[in-house]
Amino acid sequence: MKRFDWLLFGVLSFLLTLPVTAQIQKNPASWTFSGPATAKVGEVVELRLTAALDNGWHMYSSDLNPDLGPVPTSVKWKDSDTYERVGGLLSLNVKEEFEEVWGGKVRYFDGKAALVQKIRVLKPNPVVEGTVEYMTCSGSTCLPPAETDFTIAVKASGEAIAVSPTAIAPSVPTAATALSAPTSDSAAPAAVAPSLASAADSAAGVTSRAEDLIPEKIIPEPGQNEDRSLLGFAIAAFLSGLLALLTPCVFPIIPMTVSYFTKQDHGILKALFYGAAIIAIYVLIGTLVSRINGPAFANFVSTHWLPNLLFFAIFFVFGLSFLGLFEIVLPSSLVNKADAQSERGGVLGILFMAFTLVLVSFSCTGPIVGSLLVASAGGEVVKPIIGMAAFSSAFAIPFTLFAAFPQWLKSLPKSGGWLNSVKVVLGFLELALALKFLSIADQVYHWNLLDREVFLAFWIVIFTLIGFYLLGKVRLPHDSEVKTVSIPRLLLAIVTFAFVVYMVPGLFGAPLKALAGYLPPSTTQDFNLSAGTGEAAPSTLTEKPKYSELFKFPHGIEGFFHYEQAVAYAKKVNKPVFIDFTGHGCVNCREMEARVWVEKPVLNRLKNDFVMLALYVDDKTELPESEWYTSTYDSRVKKTIGAQNADLQITKYNNNAQPYYCIVDASGKLLVQPQNYDLNVDSFVTFLDSGKRAFQAL
């Protein structure tokens, strides 16, 4: 039994580092469309579709082999009798490179995408309309396929015309669309967002990129953002698959697998097919999720009360089940039907055998698979598929080996006390993770149920119970008596108690930087020993910030939570405005506040040099109907604080990711290149100083 205690040690160590986040990425492509100013009937002319790509991003060409996996750039042309296309879509200046993640050579644009389509003019004044579909990637991070509509008009005379896309922003759902779906469009007021876009630009469909608003001479080098690696995610998913093997409803299936394959001929070939079938079933799940996912889905999952309470309930119920309160099983009729089909033998029998394995193991693997899918939410196409493939590969390997070499069963340890210990530890961890989902809904909707100290109290008690359980001081149903404590079990108890000791000062206001992304913000802490020690500066604001009863700045910072109020105040005091686009459920936002903002060089500048403005894009507080407006971006009614803040970020600053930091003047114009998530303190200080210098140079 002792050799398996090391596995138990690894389970807790891995789960404590498993993140559950969802971030929304900025669209890195800005399109322009052009054609000849004039053309005669019968003449063949060229249309050009070009996209400027942000640094580090690339787009796949139109002549890419679609079987490789990435989505090639393509155009859907609207039918018209005024012209006909001549030949296919041509990609210019294409690069070719082998990419391991796709397993082949890919053709892509780097820096700038250029497409050419020839058309023959059939009638005077042709108007070419269509939609370009494209996929952008940076390193191992790929955004979901996006679409951009365009219109190119060609006149019969020599008069030049302005040609621009009808919608620069892609039609992929964004944070704004997720946050702002109106309950009744017919009742929506006709008001339009103030100061967000001019009527002329709106009519033309032109959206300025943030970079175009900044004087070139003061643009600093953009900060380096930390992208989550596909390889790292695949490794985490693979480890999750190994973890799933230790769960009690998976382990007993191994003897059933051996029993089935001892009756089969050509055991190795069929065993390989069996393993491939297991992987295929899980990958199918990931593929389906990737097709229905999107940034709007990610924002909905990460902030709305319904999915968060659902996840809380699922994790809570599974936690109680793992602790032994009851047993969760799928309907016996469903499992029996699949098992009966597996008895047929042959290829069909192996497929049903794999399906039976997935069904029977669901009670234990469900929460792990669910965590992977939540972690990959965000409109990713590849990430859920890669994650499920890695998870199922680790899950399938031992079953494939035991199916190929059934004699190994004799050396397998019997399931018993050690396996139940894994189950109980997982149960405690399920309860701890469940609180995270409840906490997000609590912050977004201001229920004030799980303030920081209440959340910490629950975690301290849960992990203390884990430590006592590992030492044999707590026994639950189905547990055998622990007469002696093995060394690995003791080490795991030490780690658990050390974690508890680390959390205890948090009850009195300690920042707990390592847990910044998982705990409620420090502003929800009612009892804080650091208060009154001189850290917080006297109030310098001459007016009460709007919504100050709902939002707070950390570390004693004072500021505003309403855009118009903040820029008006900045004009009065002659200071630049620091805009923090943030969210209640934004893990990276909390990390920035706990690890970067708290540092004195940063904190002093934020307190003294800027008018601070925090705009929560996921807040669900509904505003009075008189303050609703219809967005110029998506024509939806913005009813909540979060929806209006998200719409402001998209329409004025052409971005929808959080955290997103902008330094602007009193008119809202950007002074320097905005900054994203970057834990480098020196880089953030440089950003602040460059913004201050740019403001002083006005």
C-alpha positions as CSV (number, residue, x, y, z in Angstrom):
1,M,0.0,0.0,0.0
2,K,2.8,2.4,0.8
3,R,4.1,2.8,-2.8
4,F,0.7,4.3,-3.8
5,D,0.9,7.0,-1.2
6,W,3.3,8.8,-3.5
7,L,0.4,8.9,-6.0
8,L,-1.8,10.5,-3.4
9,F,1.0,13.1,-2.8
10,G,1.0,14.0,-6.5
11,V,-2.8,14.3,-6.6
12,L,-3.0,17.2,-4.2
13,S,0.2,18.9,-5.5
14,F,-1.2,18.9,-9.0
15,L,-4.8,20.0,-8.1
16,L,-3.5,22.9,-6.0
17,T,-1.9,24.4,-9.2
18,L,-4.8,23.8,-11.6
19,P,-6.1,27.1,-12.8
20,V,-9.7,27.8,-13.8
21,T,-9.8,30.9,-15.9
22,A,-11.2,32.3,-18.9
23,Q,-9.7,35.3,-20.7
24,I,-10.9,37.1,-23.8
25,Q,-8.3,37.9,-26.4
26,K,-8.1,41.1,-28.5
27,N,-8.6,40.7,-32.2
28,P,-5.1,41.1,-33.8
29,A,-6.2,41.8,-37.4
30,S,-7.3,45.1,-38.9
31,W,-8.8,44.9,-42.4
32,T,-8.9,47.3,-45.3
33,F,-10.5,46.6,-48.7
34,S,-9.9,48.4,-52.0
35,G,-10.5,48.2,-55.7
36,P,-10.1,50.4,-58.8
37,A,-11.7,53.8,-58.7
38,T,-13.3,53.3,-62.1
39,A,-13.8,50.4,-64.5
40,K,-15.5,49.8,-67.8
41,V,-18.0,47.1,-68.6
42,G,-16.0,44.0,-69.7
43,E,-12.8,45.1,-68.1
44,V,-11.0,42.7,-65.7
45,V,-9.8,44.5,-62.5
46,E,-8.2,43.5,-59.2
47,L,-9.7,43.7,-55.7
48,R,-7.3,43.8,-52.8
49,L,-8.1,42.5,-49.3
50,T,-5.4,43.3,-46.8
51,A,-5.0,42.9,-43.0
52,A,-2.5,44.4,-40.7
53,L,-1.6,41.9,-38.0
54,D,-0.4,42.8,-34.5
55,N,3.2,42.0,-33.6
56,G,3.7,38.2,-33.1
57,W,0.5,37.2,-34.8
58,H,0.0,35.4,-38.1
59,M,-2.9,34.4,-40.3
60,Y,-3.3,31.3,-42.5
61,S,-3.3,31.7,-46.2
62,S,-6.2,30.9,-48.6
63,D,-4.2,28.1,-50.3
64,L,-3.6,26.2,-47.0
65,N,-4.5,22.6,-46.9
66,P,-7.7,22.6,-44.8
67,D,-7.1,19.0,-43.7
68,L,-4.1,20.1,-41.6
69,G,-6.4,21.7,-39.0
70,P,-6.1,25.5,-39.2
71,V,-8.8,27.4,-40.9
72,P,-7.6,28.9,-44.2
73,T,-8.5,32.4,-45.1
74,S,-11.6,32.4,-47.4
75,V,-14.2,34.8,-48.8
76,K,-17.9,34.3,-49.0
77,W,-19.0,36.4,-52.0
78,K,-22.5,37.8,-52.1
79,D,-24.3,37.0,-55.4
80,S,-24.4,39.8,-57.9
81,D,-25.1,40.2,-61.6
82,T,-22.9,43.3,-61.8
83,Y,-19.6,41.3,-62.0
84,E,-18.1,37.8,-62.2
85,R,-15.0,36.4,-60.5
86,V,-12.1,35.5,-62.7
87,G,-10.0,32.7,-61.2
88,G,-9.6,32.0,-57.5
89,L,-8.5,34.0,-54.5
90,L,-4.7,34.6,-54.6
91,S,-2.5,35.0,-51.5
92,L,0.6,37.2,-51.7
93,N,3.9,37.0,-49.8
94,V,3.0,33.7,-48.1
95,K,5.5,32.0,-45.8
96,E,5.7,28.2,-45.3
97,E,6.8,26.4,-42.2
98,F,6.4,23.1,-40.5
99,E,4.3,23.4,-37.3
100,E,4.4,20.5,-34.8
101,V,1.0,21.2,-33.4
102,W,-0.5,20.7,-36.8
103,G,1.8,17.9,-37.9
104,G,2.6,19.4,-41.3
105,K,3.7,22.4,-43.3
106,V,1.4,25.4,-43.0
107,R,1.2,28.5,-45.3
108,Y,0.6,31.7,-43.5
109,F,0.9,35.5,-43.5
110,D,3.2,37.2,-41.1
111,G,2.7,40.9,-40.2
112,K,0.5,41.6,-43.1
113,A,-2.0,39.5,-45.0
114,A,-2.6,40.3,-48.7
115,L,-5.3,38.7,-50.9
116,V,-6.2,39.5,-54.5
117,Q,-9.3,38.6,-56.4
118,K,-9.8,39.4,-60.1
119,I,-13.3,40.2,-61.3
120,R,-14.8,41.1,-64.7
121,V,-17.2,44.0,-64.7
122,L,-20.6,43.1,-66.2
123,K,-22.6,46.2,-65.5
124,P,-21.8,49.8,-64.7
125,N,-21.1,50.7,-61.1
126,P,-20.6,47.2,-59.7
127,V,-20.8,46.8,-55.9
128,V,-18.8,43.8,-54.5
129,E,-20.0,42.5,-51.1
130,G,-18.8,39.6,-49.1
131,T,-17.4,38.2,-45.9
132,V,-13.8,37.2,-45.2
133,E,-13.3,34.4,-42.7
134,Y,-9.8,34.0,-41.2
135,M,-8.0,32.4,-38.2
136,T,-5.1,34.1,-36.3
137,C,-2.5,32.5,-34.1
138,S,0.4,33.7,-31.9
139,G,2.9,31.0,-30.9
140,S,0.7,28.2,-29.6
141,T,-2.4,30.4,-28.9
142,C,-5.0,30.5,-31.6
143,L,-8.2,32.6,-31.7
144,P,-11.4,31.2,-33.0
145,P,-12.2,31.8,-36.7
146,A,-13.5,35.3,-37.2
147,E,-15.5,37.0,-40.0
148,T,-15.4,40.6,-41.3
149,D,-17.9,42.0,-43.8
150,F,-16.9,44.3,-46.6
151,T,-18.2,46.4,-49.4
152,I,-16.2,47.6,-52.4
153,A,-17.9,49.9,-54.9
154,V,-16.5,50.7,-58.3
155,K,-17.9,53.7,-60.3
156,A,-18.2,54.0,-64.0
157,S,-16.7,57.5,-64.1
158,G,-13.2,58.7,-63.0
159,E,-14.5,60.0,-59.7
160,A,-12.6,58.5,-56.8
161,I,-14.5,56.9,-54.0
162,A,-13.7,56.0,-50.5
163,V,-13.7,52.2,-49.9
164,S,-13.8,50.8,-46.5
165,P,-15.0,47.6,-44.7
166,T,-18.5,47.7,-43.5
167,A,-17.4,46.2,-40.2
168,I,-13.8,46.3,-39.1
169,A,-14.5,44.4,-35.9
170,P,-15.0,40.6,-36.5
171,S,-18.3,39.1,-36.0
172,V,-17.0,36.8,-33.3
173,P,-19.1,37.3,-30.1
174,T,-17.3,39.5,-27.6
175,A,-17.6,40.3,-24.0
176,A,-20.1,43.0,-24.8
177,T,-22.4,40.6,-26.6
178,A,-22.3,38.2,-23.7
179,L,-23.0,40.9,-21.2
180,S,-25.6,42.9,-22.9
181,A,-28.3,40.8,-24.5
182,P,-31.5,42.8,-24.0
183,T,-34.5,41.2,-22.5
184,S,-36.8,43.1,-24.8
185,D,-35.5,44.8,-28.0
186,S,-38.8,46.4,-28.7
187,A,-38.7,48.3,-25.4
188,A,-35.2,49.5,-26.0
189,P,-34.6,53.2,-25.9
190,A,-33.3,54.8,-29.1
191,A,-30.4,56.6,-27.3
192,V,-26.9,56.0,-28.6
193,A,-23.8,55.6,-26.6
194,P,-22.4,59.1,-25.8
195,S,-18.9,60.0,-26.9
196,L,-18.1,56.5,-28.2
197,A,-18.1,56.9,-32.0
198,S,-19.1,59.6,-34.4
199,A,-22.3,59.2,-36.4
200,A,-20.3,59.3,-39.6
201,D,-17.9,56.6,-38.5
202,S,-20.7,54.5,-37.3
203,A,-22.6,54.8,-40.6
204,A,-19.5,53.9,-42.6
205,G,-18.7,51.1,-40.3
206,V,-15.2,52.4,-39.5
207,T,-13.6,51.7,-36.2
208,S,-10.3,53.3,-35.3
209,R,-7.6,51.1,-33.9
210,A,-6.2,52.3,-30.6
211,E,-2.7,52.5,-32.2
212,D,-4.0,55.1,-34.7
213,L,-4.9,57.4,-31.9
214,I,-1.4,57.6,-30.4
215,P,1.3,60.0,-31.6
216,E,4.0,57.8,-33.1
217,K,6.8,59.5,-31.2
218,I,5.5,58.5,-27.8
219,I,4.5,54.9,-28.4
220,P,6.6,52.7,-26.2
221,E,7.4,49.1,-26.9
222,P,4.4,47.0,-26.1
223,G,4.6,44.9,-22.9
224,Q,5.1,41.2,-23.2
225,N,1.9,39.3,-22.4
226,E,2.1,35.8,-21.0
227,D,0.3,33.5,-23.3
228,R,-0.8,30.2,-22.0
229,S,1.0,27.5,-24.0
230,L,-0.8,24.7,-25.7
231,L,2.0,22.4,-24.7
232,G,1.6,23.4,-21.1
233,F,-2.2,22.9,-21.3
234,A,-1.7,19.5,-22.9
235,I,0.7,18.4,-20.2
236,A,-1.8,19.5,-17.5
237,A,-4.5,17.6,-19.3
238,F,-2.2,14.5,-19.6
239,L,-1.6,14.7,-15.8
240,S,-5.3,14.9,-15.3
241,G,-5.7,11.7,-17.3
242,L,-3.2,10.0,-15.0
243,L,-5.1,11.4,-12.0
244,A,-8.4,10.0,-13.4
245,L,-6.8,6.5,-13.3
246,L,-6.6,6.7,-9.5
247,T,-10.3,7.3,-9.0
248,P,-12.2,4.4,-7.6
249,C,-14.7,4.0,-10.4
250,V,-11.9,3.6,-13.0
251,F,-9.6,1.2,-11.3
252,P,-12.1,-1.7,-11.1
253,I,-12.7,-1.5,-14.9
254,I,-9.1,-2.8,-15.6
255,P,-10.0,-6.5,-14.6
256,M,-13.1,-6.2,-16.8
257,T,-10.9,-5.0,-19.7
258,V,-8.5,-7.9,-19.2
259,S,-11.3,-10.4,-19.0
260,Y,-12.8,-9.2,-22.3
261,F,-9.5,-9.2,-24.3
262,T,-8.4,-12.6,-23.1
263,K,-11.2,-13.9,-25.3
264,Q,-10.1,-12.0,-28.4
265,D,-7.8,-13.0,-31.2
266,H,-5.0,-10.7,-32.3
267,G,-5.0,-9.1,-28.9
268,I,-2.4,-6.4,-29.6
269,L,-4.1,-5.0,-32.7
270,K,-7.5,-5.0,-31.0
271,A,-6.0,-3.5,-27.9
272,L,-4.6,-0.6,-30.0
273,F,-8.0,-0.1,-31.6
274,Y,-9.6,-0.1,-28.1
275,G,-7.2,2.6,-26.9
276,A,-7.9,4.7,-30.1
277,A,-11.6,4.4,-29.5
278,I,-11.3,5.7,-26.0
279,I,-9.3,8.7,-27.3
280,A,-11.8,9.3,-30.1
281,I,-14.8,9.4,-27.8
282,Y,-13.2,12.0,-25.5
283,V,-11.8,14.1,-28.5
284,L,-15.4,14.1,-29.9
285,I,-16.5,15.7,-26.7
286,G,-13.8,18.4,-27.0
287,T,-14.6,19.0,-30.7
288,L,-18.3,19.5,-29.9
289,V,-17.4,22.0,-27.1
290,S,-15.0,23.8,-29.5
291,R,-17.8,24.3,-32.0
292,I,-20.3,25.8,-29.6
293,N,-17.7,27.8,-27.6
294,G,-16.9,31.4,-28.2
295,P,-15.7,34.5,-26.3
296,A,-19.4,35.2,-25.4
297,F,-19.7,31.7,-24.1
298,A,-16.5,32.1,-22.1
299,N,-17.7,35.3,-20.5
300,F,-21.1,33.8,-19.8
301,V,-19.4,30.7,-18.2
302,S,-17.0,32.8,-16.1
303,T,-19.3,35.5,-14.8
304,H,-23.0,34.7,-15.1
305,W,-24.7,33.4,-11.9
306,L,-26.3,30.4,-13.7
307,P,-23.2,28.4,-14.8
308,N,-21.3,29.4,-11.7
309,L,-24.0,28.1,-9.4
310,L,-24.3,25.0,-11.6
311,F,-20.6,24.4,-11.3
312,F,-20.7,25.0,-7.6
313,A,-23.6,22.5,-7.2
314,I,-21.8,19.9,-9.4
315,F,-18.5,20.2,-7.5
316,F,-20.3,20.2,-4.2
317,V,-22.4,17.1,-4.9
318,F,-19.4,15.2,-6.3
319,G,-17.4,16.3,-3.2
320,L,-20.0,14.8,-0.9
321,S,-20.1,11.7,-3.0
322,F,-16.3,11.2,-2.8
323,L,-16.5,11.7,1.0
324,G,-18.9,8.7,1.1
325,L,-22.3,10.4,1.8
326,F,-23.8,8.7,-1.3
327,E,-22.7,7.1,-4.6
328,I,-23.3,8.7,-8.0
329,V,-24.0,6.2,-10.7
330,L,-25.4,6.5,-14.2
331,P,-28.7,4.8,-15.0
332,S,-28.0,1.0,-15.0
333,S,-30.1,0.6,-18.2
334,L,-27.8,2.8,-20.1
335,V,-24.6,1.1,-18.8
336,N,-26.1,-2.4,-19.3
337,K,-27.1,-1.7,-22.9
338,A,-23.6,-0.5,-23.7
339,D,-22.1,-3.5,-21.9
340,A,-24.4,-5.9,-23.7
341,Q,-23.2,-4.5,-27.1
342,S,-19.6,-5.0,-26.1
343,E,-20.2,-8.7,-25.7
344,R,-20.7,-9.1,-29.4
345,G,-16.9,-9.0,-30.1
346,G,-15.2,-7.7,-33.2
347,V,-14.8,-4.0,-34.0
348,L,-18.3,-3.1,-32.9
349,G,-17.8,-4.9,-29.6
350,I,-14.6,-3.0,-28.9
351,L,-16.2,0.3,-29.7
352,F,-19.0,-0.4,-27.2
353,M,-16.4,-1.7,-24.7
354,A,-14.7,1.7,-24.9
355,F,-18.1,3.5,-24.6
356,T,-18.9,1.4,-21.5
357,L,-15.6,2.5,-20.0
358,V,-16.3,6.2,-20.6
359,L,-19.9,5.8,-19.1
360,V,-18.9,3.8,-16.1
361,S,-15.9,6.1,-15.3
362,F,-17.9,9.3,-15.8
363,S,-18.9,9.5,-12.1
364,C,-15.2,10.1,-11.2
365,T,-13.8,11.7,-14.4
366,G,-16.7,14.1,-14.9
367,P,-15.4,16.8,-12.6
368,I,-11.8,16.5,-14.1
369,V,-13.1,16.6,-17.7
370,G,-15.3,19.5,-16.8
371,S,-12.4,21.4,-15.3
372,L,-10.4,21.0,-18.5
373,L,-13.3,22.2,-20.6
374,V,-13.9,25.3,-18.4
375,A,-10.1,26.0,-18.5
376,S,-10.2,25.9,-22.3
377,A,-13.3,28.1,-22.6
378,G,-12.9,31.2,-24.6
379,G,-13.8,30.4,-28.2
380,E,-10.7,28.2,-28.6
381,V,-11.0,25.7,-31.5
382,V,-7.8,23.7,-31.0
383,K,-7.4,23.9,-27.2
384,P,-10.4,21.7,-26.1
385,I,-9.5,19.1,-28.7
386,I,-5.8,19.1,-27.7
387,G,-6.8,18.9,-24.1
388,M,-9.2,16.1,-24.5
389,A,-6.7,14.2,-26.7
390,A,-4.0,14.5,-24.0
391,F,-6.3,13.6,-21.2
392,S,-7.7,10.6,-23.0
393,S,-4.3,9.4,-24.1
394,A,-3.1,9.2,-20.5
395,F,-6.4,7.6,-19.6
396,A,-6.2,5.1,-22.4
397,I,-2.6,4.0,-22.2
398,P,-2.9,1.6,-19.2
399,F,-6.1,0.1,-20.6
400,T,-4.5,-0.5,-23.9
401,L,-1.5,-2.1,-22.3
402,F,-3.6,-4.4,-20.1
403,A,-5.7,-5.3,-23.1
404,A,-2.6,-6.2,-25.0
405,F,-0.9,-8.0,-22.1
406,P,-3.7,-9.3,-19.8
407,Q,-1.1,-11.4,-17.8
408,W,-0.1,-8.1,-16.1
409,L,-3.3,-8.2,-14.1
410,K,-1.6,-10.6,-11.6
411,S,0.8,-7.9,-10.5
412,L,-1.8,-5.2,-10.1
413,P,-2.6,-4.2,-6.4
414,K,-6.1,-4.8,-5.3
415,S,-8.3,-1.7,-4.9
416,G,-8.9,-1.0,-1.2
417,G,-7.9,1.5,1.5
418,W,-5.3,3.4,-0.5
419,L,-7.8,4.0,-3.3
420,N,-10.5,5.2,-0.9
421,S,-7.9,7.7,0.6
422,V,-7.5,9.2,-2.8
423,K,-11.2,9.4,-3.2
424,V,-11.6,11.2,0.2
425,V,-8.8,13.7,-0.5
426,L,-10.5,14.4,-3.9
427,G,-13.8,15.0,-2.1
428,F,-12.3,17.6,0.1
429,L,-10.7,19.3,-2.9
430,E,-14.0,19.3,-4.7
431,L,-15.6,21.2,-1.9
432,A,-12.8,23.8,-1.9
433,L,-13.0,24.3,-5.6
434,A,-16.8,24.6,-5.5
435,L,-16.4,27.7,-3.3
436,K,-14.4,29.4,-6.1
437,F,-17.4,29.3,-8.5
438,L,-19.8,30.5,-5.8
439,S,-17.4,33.3,-5.0
440,I,-17.4,34.6,-8.6
441,A,-21.2,34.8,-8.8
442,D,-21.1,36.4,-5.3
443,Q,-18.8,39.2,-6.5
444,V,-20.5,39.9,-9.8
445,Y,-23.9,40.2,-8.3
446,H,-22.9,41.8,-5.0
447,W,-24.6,39.1,-2.8
448,N,-21.9,39.6,-0.1
449,L,-22.1,36.0,1.0
450,L,-18.4,35.0,0.6
451,D,-16.2,37.9,1.6
452,R,-12.5,37.3,1.6
453,E,-12.2,36.2,5.3
454,V,-15.3,33.9,5.0
455,F,-13.8,32.3,1.9
456,L,-10.5,31.8,3.7
457,A,-12.1,30.4,6.8
458,F,-13.8,27.7,4.7
459,W,-10.5,26.8,2.9
460,I,-8.6,26.8,6.2
461,V,-11.1,24.3,7.7
462,I,-11.2,22.1,4.6
463,F,-7.4,21.8,4.3
464,T,-7.0,21.3,8.0
465,L,-9.4,18.4,7.8
466,I,-7.4,17.0,4.9
467,G,-4.2,17.1,7.1
468,F,-5.9,15.4,10.0
469,Y,-7.4,12.8,7.6
470,L,-4.0,12.0,6.2
471,L,-2.7,11.5,9.7
472,G,-5.5,9.1,10.4
473,K,-7.2,11.4,13.0
474,V,-10.4,11.6,10.9
475,R,-12.2,8.6,9.6
476,L,-15.0,8.6,7.1
477,P,-17.4,5.8,5.8
478,H,-15.5,3.0,4.0
479,D,-12.2,4.0,5.6
480,S,-10.0,1.4,7.2
481,E,-8.2,2.2,10.4
482,V,-4.8,3.9,9.9
483,K,-2.5,2.2,12.5
484,T,0.7,3.7,11.2
485,V,1.4,6.7,8.9
486,S,3.7,6.1,6.0
487,I,6.4,8.7,5.1
488,P,4.7,9.9,1.9
489,R,1.4,10.3,3.7
490,L,3.2,12.3,6.5
491,L,5.0,14.5,3.9
492,L,1.6,15.2,2.3
493,A,0.1,16.1,5.6
494,I,3.1,18.5,6.3
495,V,2.5,20.2,2.9
496,T,-1.2,20.5,3.7
497,F,-0.7,22.0,7.2
498,A,2.0,24.4,5.8
499,F,-0.6,25.6,3.3
500,V,-3.1,26.2,6.1
501,V,-0.5,28.1,8.1
502,Y,0.2,30.3,5.0
503,M,-3.5,31.1,4.7
504,V,-4.2,32.0,8.3
505,P,-2.6,35.5,8.2
506,G,-5.0,36.3,5.3
507,L,-7.8,36.4,7.9
508,F,-6.1,39.6,9.2
509,G,-5.4,41.3,5.9
510,A,-2.2,39.6,4.6
511,P,-2.1,39.8,0.8
512,L,-1.4,36.1,0.1
513,K,0.0,36.8,-3.3
514,A,0.2,33.2,-4.3
515,L,-3.6,32.9,-4.1
516,A,-4.4,36.3,-5.4
517,G,-6.2,34.9,-8.5
518,Y,-8.4,32.5,-6.5
519,L,-9.5,34.5,-3.4
520,P,-12.1,37.3,-3.4
521,P,-10.4,40.7,-3.6
522,S,-8.9,42.3,-0.5
523,T,-11.5,45.1,-0.8
524,T,-14.1,42.6,0.5
525,Q,-12.1,42.1,3.7
526,D,-14.0,43.5,6.7
527,F,-11.1,43.0,9.2
528,N,-7.7,44.2,8.1
529,L,-4.9,44.9,10.5
530,S,-3.1,47.0,7.9
531,A,-5.8,49.6,8.0
532,G,-4.8,52.6,10.1
533,T,-1.1,51.8,9.8
534,G,-0.4,54.8,7.5
535,E,-0.6,52.8,4.3
536,A,-3.7,54.6,3.1
537,A,-3.3,58.2,2.1
538,P,-5.8,60.9,3.1
539,S,-8.6,61.4,0.6
540,T,-7.7,63.8,-2.1
541,L,-11.0,63.6,-4.0
542,T,-13.3,66.6,-3.8
543,E,-16.4,64.7,-4.9
544,K,-17.9,61.3,-4.2
545,P,-17.3,58.7,-6.9
546,K,-20.3,57.3,-8.5
547,Y,-20.9,53.6,-7.7
548,S,-18.5,53.8,-4.8
549,E,-20.9,51.7,-2.7
550,L,-20.4,48.8,-5.2
551,F,-16.7,49.0,-6.1
552,K,-13.4,49.6,-4.2
553,F,-9.8,50.1,-5.2
554,P,-7.2,47.9,-3.5
555,H,-4.3,49.1,-1.4
556,G,-5.9,52.4,-0.2
557,I,-6.1,53.8,-3.8
558,E,-8.9,56.3,-4.4
559,G,-10.6,56.8,-7.7
560,F,-13.7,56.6,-9.8
561,F,-15.9,53.9,-11.4
562,H,-17.7,56.0,-14.0
563,Y,-16.1,57.1,-17.2
564,E,-17.6,60.5,-17.7
565,Q,-17.1,61.5,-14.0
566,A,-13.5,60.5,-14.1
567,V,-12.5,62.4,-17.3
568,A,-14.4,65.5,-16.0
569,Y,-12.5,65.3,-12.7
570,A,-9.2,64.8,-14.6
571,K,-9.8,68.0,-16.5
572,K,-10.5,69.9,-13.3
573,V,-7.3,68.7,-11.5
574,N,-5.2,68.6,-14.7
575,K,-4.1,65.0,-14.4
576,P,-4.1,62.0,-16.9
577,V,-6.6,59.2,-16.3
578,F,-5.5,55.7,-15.6
579,I,-8.3,53.4,-16.8
580,D,-8.3,49.9,-15.5
581,F,-10.7,47.6,-17.5
582,T,-11.2,44.8,-15.1
583,G,-13.7,42.2,-13.9
584,H,-14.9,40.4,-10.8
585,G,-14.0,37.0,-12.3
586,C,-10.7,38.1,-13.8
587,V,-7.9,36.1,-12.2
588,N,-5.1,38.0,-13.9
589,C,-6.6,41.3,-12.7
590,R,-6.3,40.1,-9.1
591,E,-2.8,38.9,-9.7
592,M,-1.7,42.3,-11.1
593,E,-3.2,44.1,-8.1
594,A,-1.6,41.8,-5.6
595,R,1.9,41.4,-7.3
596,V,2.4,44.6,-9.3
597,W,0.2,47.4,-7.9
598,V,1.2,46.7,-4.3
599,E,4.9,47.5,-5.1
600,K,5.8,51.0,-3.8
601,P,7.1,52.4,-7.1
602,V,3.8,51.5,-8.8
603,L,1.5,52.3,-5.8
604,N,3.0,55.7,-5.3
605,R,2.5,56.7,-8.9
606,L,-1.1,55.3,-9.0
607,K,-2.0,57.3,-5.9
608,N,-0.3,60.6,-6.8
609,D,0.1,61.0,-10.5
610,F,-3.2,59.8,-12.0
611,V,-7.0,60.1,-11.7
612,M,-7.8,56.4,-11.2
613,L,-10.7,54.8,-13.0
614,A,-11.8,51.2,-12.6
615,L,-14.4,49.9,-15.1
616,Y,-15.8,46.4,-14.3
617,V,-16.9,44.8,-17.6
618,D,-18.7,41.9,-16.0
619,D,-20.8,43.6,-13.3
620,K,-24.5,42.7,-13.6
621,T,-25.9,45.7,-11.7
622,E,-28.8,47.0,-13.9
623,L,-29.0,50.7,-14.4
624,P,-32.2,52.9,-14.5
625,E,-33.9,52.7,-17.9
626,S,-33.1,56.4,-18.5
627,E,-29.3,55.4,-18.6
628,W,-29.7,52.6,-21.1
629,Y,-28.4,53.1,-24.6
630,T,-28.0,51.2,-27.9
631,S,-24.5,50.4,-28.8
632,T,-23.0,51.6,-32.1
633,Y,-20.9,48.4,-32.2
634,D,-23.5,45.6,-32.0
635,S,-26.8,47.5,-31.9
636,R,-27.7,45.9,-28.6
637,V,-29.2,47.7,-25.6
638,K,-26.7,48.2,-22.8
639,K,-28.6,48.0,-19.5
640,T,-25.9,47.0,-16.9
641,I,-22.8,48.7,-15.6
642,G,-20.7,45.9,-17.0
643,A,-22.3,45.9,-20.4
644,Q,-21.7,49.6,-20.8
645,N,-18.1,49.4,-19.6
646,A,-17.4,46.5,-22.0
647,D,-19.0,48.4,-24.9
648,L,-16.8,51.5,-24.0
649,Q,-13.7,49.3,-24.1
650,I,-14.6,47.9,-27.5
651,T,-15.8,50.9,-29.3
652,K,-13.4,53.5,-28.0
653,Y,-10.2,51.4,-27.4
654,N,-10.8,48.5,-29.8
655,N,-10.1,45.8,-27.2
656,N,-12.1,43.3,-25.1
657,A,-9.5,41.6,-22.9
658,Q,-9.0,42.1,-19.2
659,P,-6.9,43.4,-17.5
660,Y,-6.4,46.3,-20.0
661,Y,-4.8,49.5,-18.8
662,C,-5.1,52.8,-20.7
663,I,-3.6,56.2,-19.9
664,V,-5.7,58.9,-21.5
665,D,-6.1,62.7,-21.3
666,A,-9.3,64.5,-20.2
667,S,-10.9,63.9,-23.6
668,G,-10.3,60.2,-23.4
669,K,-7.6,60.1,-26.0
670,L,-4.8,57.5,-25.5
671,L,-1.5,59.0,-24.6
672,V,0.6,55.8,-24.8
673,Q,0.2,52.2,-26.0
674,P,-2.1,50.4,-23.5
675,Q,-0.8,47.7,-21.3
676,N,-2.1,44.2,-20.6
677,Y,-1.3,41.5,-18.1
678,D,2.4,41.8,-17.3
679,L,3.9,40.9,-13.9
680,N,7.2,42.8,-14.6
681,V,7.1,45.7,-12.1
682,D,9.8,47.7,-14.0
683,S,7.8,47.4,-17.2
684,F,4.7,48.7,-15.5
685,V,6.6,51.7,-14.0
686,T,7.9,52.5,-17.4
687,F,4.4,52.4,-18.8
688,L,3.2,54.8,-16.0
689,D,6.1,57.2,-16.5
690,S,5.7,57.3,-20.3
691,G,2.0,58.1,-19.8
692,K,2.8,60.9,-17.4
693,R,5.4,62.4,-19.7
694,A,3.1,62.2,-22.7
695,F,0.4,64.1,-20.7
696,Q,3.0,66.8,-19.6
697,A,4.0,67.3,-23.2
698,L,0.5,68.2,-24.3
